[in-house]
Amino acid sequence: MAKHVTGLTALDIAKWFINSTDRESGDEATHLKIQKLIYYAQGWFLANYDQMLFVEDLQAWAHGPVAVSVWDQFKGYGFDSIPPQKVSKKLGLMVEEFLEAVNEEYGGYTAKRLERMTHSEPPWRNARGNLAPDARCSNVISKKDMKEFFESQLEDD
């Protein structure tokens, strides 16, 4: 499987997206939205660089992909917007530019729109199998499925 060379965690990526939210435009950094942005960042990183942006697996929860460490860190906010976060780790210029591109592509969507998008894509659907839409699930979303799906999207462009 793909290597991991960034040294970053899912939480590092989540904090970047939280801090990059355009709050002045009325956008919110909700838990639901940040989880989906992490998923898209990981998928596109796998497709573009054949490397993991972060090592942690994403799980196929009922409302879409979830990094459990990020869930644990921010679950207290519920559906409220997560305030800006202190960041101690530098991401590096290449990763920053990459995340800016992901945010430009997906950051303008609502959390529910991102949820619907992930639900229509093979990586999440494959991990869920035949479960009912609202069934609890901790199945891992395959990084191989993510890489293949996002690579196929590159070819479609």
C-alpha positions as CSV (number, residue, x, y, z in Angstrom):
1,M,0.0,0.0,0.0
2,A,0.9,3.6,-0.3
3,K,3.7,5.0,1.9
4,H,3.3,7.7,4.5
5,V,5.9,10.4,4.4
6,T,4.2,13.6,5.6
7,G,4.4,12.7,9.3
8,L,1.0,14.3,9.7
9,T,-2.1,13.0,11.5
10,A,-5.8,13.2,10.7
11,L,-6.0,15.7,13.6
12,D,-3.3,17.9,12.0
13,I,-5.3,17.9,8.8
14,A,-8.6,18.6,10.6
15,K,-7.1,21.6,12.4
16,W,-5.9,23.0,9.1
17,F,-9.4,22.8,7.6
18,I,-10.9,24.3,10.8
19,N,-8.5,27.2,10.8
20,S,-9.0,27.7,7.0
21,T,-12.8,28.0,7.2
22,D,-14.0,31.3,5.8
23,R,-16.1,32.3,8.8
24,E,-16.6,35.9,7.4
25,S,-18.6,34.4,4.5
26,G,-20.9,32.6,7.0
27,D,-19.2,29.2,6.6
28,E,-18.9,26.9,9.6
29,A,-16.3,24.3,10.6
30,T,-18.7,21.7,11.8
31,H,-17.6,18.3,12.8
32,L,-19.6,16.7,9.9
33,K,-18.0,19.0,7.4
34,I,-14.4,18.6,8.6
35,Q,-14.6,14.8,8.6
36,K,-15.6,14.9,4.9
37,L,-12.9,17.3,4.0
38,I,-10.4,15.0,5.7
39,Y,-11.7,12.1,3.6
40,Y,-11.4,14.1,0.3
41,A,-7.9,15.3,1.2
42,Q,-6.8,11.7,1.9
43,G,-8.4,10.4,-1.3
44,W,-6.9,13.0,-3.5
45,F,-3.5,12.7,-1.9
46,L,-3.5,8.9,-2.4
47,A,-4.4,9.4,-6.1
48,N,-2.0,12.2,-6.8
49,Y,1.1,11.2,-4.8
50,D,0.6,7.4,-4.1
51,Q,1.2,8.3,-0.5
52,M,-1.1,8.6,2.5
53,L,-1.6,12.1,3.8
54,F,-2.1,10.5,7.3
55,V,-1.9,7.0,8.5
56,E,-5.2,6.7,10.5
57,D,-8.0,4.7,8.8
58,L,-11.3,6.3,8.1
59,Q,-14.4,4.5,9.2
60,A,-17.7,4.3,7.2
61,W,-20.1,5.8,9.7
62,A,-23.7,6.4,8.9
63,H,-23.1,10.1,8.1
64,G,-20.0,9.4,6.0
65,P,-16.3,8.9,6.6
66,V,-14.9,9.5,10.1
67,A,-11.4,9.7,11.5
68,V,-12.0,8.5,15.1
69,S,-9.2,10.6,16.6
70,V,-10.8,13.7,15.2
71,W,-14.3,12.6,16.4
72,D,-12.9,12.0,19.9
73,Q,-11.2,15.4,19.9
74,F,-14.2,17.5,18.7
75,K,-17.3,15.5,19.6
76,G,-18.1,17.9,22.4
77,Y,-19.1,20.5,19.8
78,G,-21.9,18.4,18.5
79,F,-23.4,20.3,15.5
80,D,-21.9,23.6,16.5
81,S,-19.0,25.2,14.6
82,I,-15.6,24.3,16.0
83,P,-13.6,27.4,16.9
84,P,-10.1,28.0,15.5
85,Q,-7.4,25.6,16.9
86,K,-3.9,26.0,18.1
87,V,-1.5,24.4,15.7
88,S,2.0,23.2,16.7
89,K,3.0,21.3,13.6
90,K,4.0,22.9,10.3
91,L,2.5,21.1,7.4
92,G,5.0,22.2,4.7
93,L,4.4,24.2,1.6
94,M,3.5,21.3,-0.7
95,V,0.9,19.9,1.8
96,E,-0.5,23.5,2.5
97,E,-0.9,24.1,-1.3
98,F,-2.5,20.7,-1.7
99,L,-5.0,21.3,1.2
100,E,-5.8,24.8,-0.2
101,A,-6.8,23.1,-3.5
102,V,-9.0,20.5,-1.7
103,N,-10.6,23.3,0.3
104,E,-11.2,25.4,-2.9
105,E,-12.9,22.4,-4.5
106,Y,-15.0,21.1,-1.5
107,G,-14.9,23.8,1.2
108,G,-17.8,25.8,-0.3
109,Y,-20.2,22.8,0.0
110,T,-22.4,22.3,3.1
111,A,-21.7,19.5,5.4
112,K,-24.9,17.7,4.2
113,R,-23.9,18.1,0.6
114,L,-20.5,16.6,1.3
115,E,-22.2,13.8,3.2
116,R,-24.4,13.0,0.2
117,M,-21.4,13.1,-2.1
118,T,-19.4,10.6,0.1
119,H,-22.5,8.3,0.2
120,S,-22.6,8.2,-3.6
121,E,-19.0,7.1,-3.9
122,P,-17.6,3.5,-4.0
123,P,-15.1,3.8,-1.1
124,W,-17.8,4.5,1.6
125,R,-20.4,2.3,-0.1
126,N,-18.0,-0.7,-0.3
127,A,-17.1,-0.3,3.4
128,R,-20.7,-0.2,4.4
129,G,-21.8,-3.2,2.3
130,N,-25.5,-3.9,2.7
131,L,-26.0,-2.1,6.0
132,A,-29.1,0.0,6.5
133,P,-28.4,3.7,5.9
134,D,-28.6,4.6,9.6
135,A,-26.9,1.5,10.9
136,R,-23.9,1.9,13.2
137,C,-20.7,0.9,11.5
138,S,-17.0,1.0,12.2
139,N,-15.8,-0.7,9.0
140,V,-12.6,0.7,7.6
141,I,-12.8,2.5,4.3
142,S,-10.1,0.8,2.2
143,K,-7.3,3.1,1.2
144,K,-6.9,1.0,-1.9
145,D,-10.6,1.7,-2.8
146,M,-10.0,5.4,-2.1
147,K,-6.9,5.5,-4.3
148,E,-8.6,3.7,-7.2
149,F,-11.8,5.9,-7.0
150,F,-9.9,9.2,-6.9
151,E,-7.5,8.1,-9.6
152,S,-10.5,7.3,-11.8
153,Q,-11.8,10.8,-11.1
154,L,-8.4,12.2,-12.3
155,E,-8.7,10.3,-15.5
156,D,-12.3,11.7,-16.0
157,D,-11.0,15.3,-15.8
